[in-house]
Amino acid sequence: QVQLVESGGGLVQPGGSLRLSCVASGFTFRTYAMNWYRQAPGKERELVAFITSSGAITNYADSVKGRFAISRDNAKNMVYLQMNNLEPEDAAVYYCKSRIRNMDYWGKGTLVTVSS
């Protein structure tokens, strides 16, 4: 059974940093690309970051480029999102996702609040 579980969310002040984690199970993690999405109240869910199976290629939404970094550790079945210089606009529920055999699998999300 595919399972993705996020952690690391919380309250941070503007300009602060957080590191989100996602642990995967139930599939051959090292052979699949991974994604981080986020959704703020009243807004559509948006793709934040992408990483290929080996970690060789990454892509980011323009709004987070230069501030966020996605990485993975295939030996641990983990994918991370390092978030630096956080802004109030970054506040959202962050989700880990992977497409496996044409089906999307999602974690339940972790809440990031950015407030002074």
Phi and psi in degrees as GROMACS dihedral restraints (atoms count N, CA, C in turn):
[ dihedral_restraints ]
;  ai    aj    ak    al  type     phi  dphi    fc
    3     4     5     6     1   -69.0    20    10
    4     5     6     7     1   133.7    20    10
    6     7     8     9     1  -143.9    20    10
    7     8     9    10     1   135.9    20    10
    9    10    11    12     1  -128.0    20    10
   10    11    12    13     1   128.6    20    10
   12    13    14    15     1  -130.3    20    10
   13    14    15    16     1   116.1    20    10
   15    16    17    18     1   -89.5    20    10
   16    17    18    19     1   155.7    20    10
   18    19    20    21     1  -156.1    20    10
   19    20    21    22     1   168.6    20    10
   21    22    23    24     1   105.2    20    10
   22    23    24    25     1    -5.9    20    10
   24    25    26    27     1   -70.3    20    10
   25    26    27    28     1   167.0    20    10
   27    28    29    30     1   165.3    20    10
   28    29    30    31     1  -165.7    20    10
   30    31    32    33     1   -96.5    20    10
   31    32    33    34     1   130.6    20    10
   33    34    35    36     1  -140.9    20    10
   34    35    36    37     1   149.2    20    10
   36    37    38    39     1   -80.4    20    10
   37    38    39    40     1   154.3    20    10
   39    40    41    42     1   -53.0    20    10
   40    41    42    43     1   136.4    20    10
   42    43    44    45     1    90.2    20    10
   43    44    45    46     1   -10.0    20    10
   45    46    47    48     1   -83.9    20    10
   46    47    48    49     1  -176.5    20    10
   48    49    50    51     1  -132.4    20    10
   49    50    51    52     1   152.2    20    10
   51    52    53    54     1  -143.5    20    10
   52    53    54    55     1   152.0    20    10
   54    55    56    57     1  -120.8    20    10
   55    56    57    58     1   115.8    20    10
   57    58    59    60     1   -91.1    20    10
   58    59    60    61     1   148.0    20    10
   60    61    62    63     1  -127.4    20    10
   61    62    63    64     1   151.8    20    10
   63    64    65    66     1  -139.7    20    10
   64    65    66    67     1   123.9    20    10
   66    67    68    69     1  -106.0    20    10
   67    68    69    70     1   134.9    20    10
   69    70    71    72     1  -113.8    20    10
   70    71    72    73     1   148.6    20    10
   72    73    74    75     1  -151.1    20    10
   73    74    75    76     1   161.1    20    10
   75    76    77    78     1    90.2    20    10
   76    77    78    79     1     4.0    20    10
   78    79    80    81     1  -156.2    20    10
   79    80    81    82     1   169.7    20    10
   81    82    83    84     1   -81.0    20    10
   82    83    84    85     1    86.0    20    10
   84    85    86    87     1   -53.0    20    10
   85    86    87    88     1   -42.3    20    10
   87    88    89    90     1   -65.0    20    10
   88    89    90    91     1   -14.4    20    10
   90    91    92    93     1   -99.5    20    10
   91    92    93    94     1     4.1    20    10
   93    94    95    96     1  -123.1    20    10
   94    95    96    97     1   142.5    20    10
   96    97    98    99     1   -68.3    20    10
   97    98    99   100     1   155.4    20    10
   99   100   101   102     1  -130.4    20    10
  100   101   102   103     1   155.9    20    10
  102   103   104   105     1  -138.0    20    10
  103   104   105   106     1   149.7    20    10
  105   106   107   108     1  -112.3    20    10
  106   107   108   109     1   130.7    20    10
  108   109   110   111     1  -118.5    20    10
  109   110   111   112     1   164.5    20    10
  111   112   113   114     1  -143.4    20    10
  112   113   114   115     1   156.0    20    10
  114   115   116   117     1  -143.7    20    10
  115   116   117   118     1   120.7    20    10
  117   118   119   120     1   -97.3    20    10
  118   119   120   121     1   157.0    20    10
  120   121   122   123     1   -55.5    20    10
  121   122   123   124     1   131.6    20    10
  123   124   125   126     1    78.0    20    10
  124   125   126   127     1     2.4    20    10
  126   127   128   129     1  -119.4    20    10
  127   128   129   130     1   159.5    20    10
  129   130   131   132     1   -72.8    20    10
  130   131   132   133     1   152.6    20    10
  132   133   134   135     1   -67.3    20    10
  133   134   135   136     1   134.0    20    10
  135   136   137   138     1  -127.5    20    10
  136   137   138   139     1   146.6    20    10
  138   139   140   141     1   -74.2    20    10
  139   140   141   142     1   126.8    20    10
  141   142   143   144     1   -99.5    20    10
  142   143   144   145     1   -45.6    20    10
  144   145   146   147     1  -155.1    20    10
  145   146   147   148     1   153.3    20    10
  147   148   149   150     1  -137.0    20    10
  148   149   150   151     1   145.6    20    10
  150   151   152   153     1  -144.4    20    10
  151   152   153   154     1   136.2    20    10
  153   154   155   156     1   -73.0    20    10
  154   155   156   157     1   171.2    20    10
  156   157   158   159     1   -59.5    20    10
  157   158   159   160     1   -37.8    20    10
  159   160   161   162     1   -86.2    20    10
  160   161   162   163     1   -13.6    20    10
  162   163   164   165     1    86.3    20    10
  163   164   165   166     1     6.1    20    10
  165   166   167   168     1   -72.2    20    10
  166   167   168   169     1   -29.2    20    10
  168   169   170   171     1  -126.8    20    10
  169   170   171   172     1   135.3    20    10
  171   172   173   174     1  -131.4    20    10
  172   173   174   175     1   154.4    20    10
  174   175   176   177     1  -142.0    20    10
  175   176   177   178     1   152.0    20    10
  177   178   179   180     1  -137.1    20    10
  178   179   180   181     1   151.1    20    10
  180   181   182   183     1   -63.0    20    10
  181   182   183   184     1   145.8    20    10
  183   184   185   186     1   -56.3    20    10
  184   185   186   187     1   -33.8    20    10
  186   187   188   189     1   -68.1    20    10
  187   188   189   190     1   -19.5    20    10
  189   190   191   192     1  -116.7    20    10
  190   191   192   193     1    -4.0    20    10
  192   193   194   195     1   -59.1    20    10
  193   194   195   196     1   131.5    20    10
  195   196   197   198     1    89.1    20    10
  196   197   198   199     1   -13.8    20    10
  198   199   200   201     1  -112.5    20    10
  199   200   201   202     1   -33.4    20    10
  201   202   203   204     1  -108.3    20    10
  202   203   204   205     1   152.4    20    10
  204   205   206   207     1  -141.2    20    10
  205   206   207   208     1   125.5    20    10
  207   208   209   210     1   -95.7    20    10
  208   209   210   211     1   142.7    20    10
  210   211   212   213     1  -150.0    20    10
  211   212   213   214     1   169.9    20    10
  213   214   215   216     1  -148.1    20    10
  214   215   216   217     1   156.9    20    10
  216   217   218   219     1  -129.6    20    10
  217   218   219   220     1    97.9    20    10
  219   220   221   222     1   -67.3    20    10
  220   221   222   223     1   -26.4    20    10
  222   223   224   225     1   -67.0    20    10
  223   224   225   226     1   -23.4    20    10
  225   226   227   228     1  -108.4    20    10
  226   227   228   229     1     1.1    20    10
  228   229   230   231     1    54.6    20    10
  229   230   231   232     1    45.2    20    10
  231   232   233   234     1  -125.0    20    10
  232   233   234   235     1   143.6    20    10
  234   235   236   237     1  -127.6    20    10
  235   236   237   238     1   144.1    20    10
  237   238   239   240     1  -126.1    20    10
  238   239   240   241     1   156.5    20    10
  240   241   242   243     1  -133.6    20    10
  241   242   243   244     1   107.3    20    10
  243   244   245   246     1   -85.9    20    10
  244   245   246   247     1   123.2    20    10
  246   247   248   249     1  -118.5    20    10
  247   248   249   250     1   117.0    20    10
  249   250   251   252     1  -117.1    20    10
  250   251   252   253     1   158.9    20    10
  252   253   254   255     1    48.3    20    10
  253   254   255   256     1    52.5    20    10
  255   256   257   258     1   -65.4    20    10
  256   257   258   259     1   144.8    20    10
  258   259   260   261     1  -118.4    20    10
  259   260   261   262     1   157.6    20    10
  261   262   263   264     1   -55.0    20    10
  262   263   264   265     1   -32.0    20    10
  264   265   266   267     1   -67.3    20    10
  265   266   267   268     1   -14.2    20    10
  267   268   269   270     1   -81.8    20    10
  268   269   270   271     1   -10.7    20    10
  270   271   272   273     1   -62.5    20    10
  271   272   273   274     1   127.0    20    10
  273   274   275   276     1  -178.4    20    10
  274   275   276   277     1   171.8    20    10
  276   277   278   279     1   -87.9    20    10
  277   278   279   280     1   127.7    20    10
  279   280   281   282     1  -103.6    20    10
  280   281   282   283     1   133.0    20    10
  282   283   284   285     1  -121.6    20    10
  283   284   285   286     1   140.7    20    10
  285   286   287   288     1   -93.8    20    10
  286   287   288   289     1   137.6    20    10
  288   289   290   291     1  -144.8    20    10
  289   290   291   292     1   147.0    20    10
  291   292   293   294     1  -142.1    20    10
  292   293   294   295     1   145.5    20    10
  294   295   296   297     1  -100.2    20    10
  295   296   297   298     1   119.1    20    10
  297   298   299   300     1  -124.5    20    10
  298   299   300   301     1   113.6    20    10
  300   301   302   303     1    51.8    20    10
  301   302   303   304     1    50.4    20    10
  303   304   305   306     1    69.1    20    10
  304   305   306   307     1    16.2    20    10
  306   307   308   309     1  -124.2    20    10
  307   308   309   310     1   135.4    20    10
  309   310   311   312     1   -88.1    20    10
  310   311   312   313     1   132.6    20    10
  312   313   314   315     1  -117.6    20    10
  313   314   315   316     1   133.6    20    10
  315   316   317   318     1  -122.9    20    10
  316   317   318   319     1   145.5    20    10
  318   319   320   321     1   -78.2    20    10
  319   320   321   322     1   175.9    20    10
  321   322   323   324     1   -83.2    20    10
  322   323   324   325     1   -13.8    20    10
  324   325   326   327     1    99.0    20    10
  325   326   327   328     1   157.7    20    10
  327   328   329   330     1  -134.4    20    10
  328   329   330   331     1   135.5    20    10
  330   331   332   333     1   -87.7    20    10
  331   332   333   334     1   129.4    20    10
  333   334   335   336     1  -114.2    20    10
  334   335   336   337     1   122.6    20    10
  336   337   338   339     1  -115.5    20    10
  337   338   339   340     1   130.0    20    10
  339   340   341   342     1  -119.3    20    10
  340   341   342   343     1   109.8    20    10
  342   343   344   345     1  -157.0    20    10
  343   344   345   346     1   146.3    20    10
